Amino acid sequence: MNLFYMILAGGVGKRMGSPELPKQFLKVGGEPILVRTLRTFAEFGSFQQGVICCPVDWIEYTKSLLGEYGLQNESISVIAGGKNRSLSVRNGCRYLIENFRTTAEDIVLTHDAVRPFCDVRILKDNIVAAEEFGAANTVMPIYDSVIRSSTGDTLGETMDRRELYRVQTPQTFRLNQLSDIMASLSPEELERYTDVASVYFDRGFDVRLVRGDDRNLKITTPFDMAVADAILKSQP
């Protein structure tokens, strides 16, 4: 069995208010978010290959960034992603299968470029779960009360938070099966799905839940940047 990883770096930073520089290239603690994210995977030591799926106009910038921070090597490829998450995953699968000898047992971890605090425990738990069940999804319990509202103005329904979870990444799958499933999606489905584990569930596959970590946040807003800086300052 071979292990691969896919870093999804297609964000453009609208909610961050950074139109000139996509959010994955902004710095926390003096380093670009993407670099911090990638280092966890690159230093794990068990992956045959990693692929970064980024906007086509930022491929050369990404490559230069990896060189600047000592991460540019043959085991990390930078390719064009798609206009949405599903297309980026499909492109990443196609690249790995076309360029490496893959088998039905091979596993790929897909991860948000702007989650720089994923740790080794989460990676290991994802791999073990995907080996046994074929698909894994990193999640965290919801602590707040949750409501549903169809209008955004009035309360519609109170949800049972004991049955609800926040989705994180990695999401981990058998590579060849993931490629087949993503290739089967219609154009409408490629636009609609924002979460690959949901595709698996809707196709009738079981997805094993893996516990994440509150620190494994997705940096999307200026507030998230402040939280990330606080996390770094709290680390020994």
Secondary structure as GFF3:
##gff-version 3
##sequence-region A 1 236
A	DSSP	beta_strand	3	8	.	.	.	ID=ss1
A	DSSP	three_ten_helix	23	25	.	.	.	ID=ss2
A	DSSP	beta_strand	27	28	.	.	.	ID=ss3
A	DSSP	beta_strand	31	32	.	.	.	ID=ss4
A	DSSP	alpha_helix	33	42	.	.	.	ID=ss5
A	DSSP	beta_strand	49	54	.	.	.	ID=ss6
A	DSSP	three_ten_helix	56	58	.	.	.	ID=ss7
A	DSSP	alpha_helix	59	68	.	.	.	ID=ss8
A	DSSP	beta_strand	76	80	.	.	.	ID=ss9
A	DSSP	alpha_helix	85	99	.	.	.	ID=ss10
A	DSSP	beta_strand	107	112	.	.	.	ID=ss11
A	DSSP	alpha_helix	120	133	.	.	.	ID=ss12
A	DSSP	beta_strand	135	141	.	.	.	ID=ss13
A	DSSP	beta_strand	146	148	.	.	.	ID=ss14
A	DSSP	beta_strand	157	159	.	.	.	ID=ss15
A	DSSP	three_ten_helix	161	163	.	.	.	ID=ss16
A	DSSP	beta_strand	165	174	.	.	.	ID=ss17
A	DSSP	alpha_helix	175	183	.	.	.	ID=ss18
A	DSSP	alpha_helix	187	192	.	.	.	ID=ss19
A	DSSP	alpha_helix	196	202	.	.	.	ID=ss20
A	DSSP	beta_strand	208	211	.	.	.	ID=ss21
A	DSSP	alpha_helix	222	234	.	.	.	ID=ss22
###
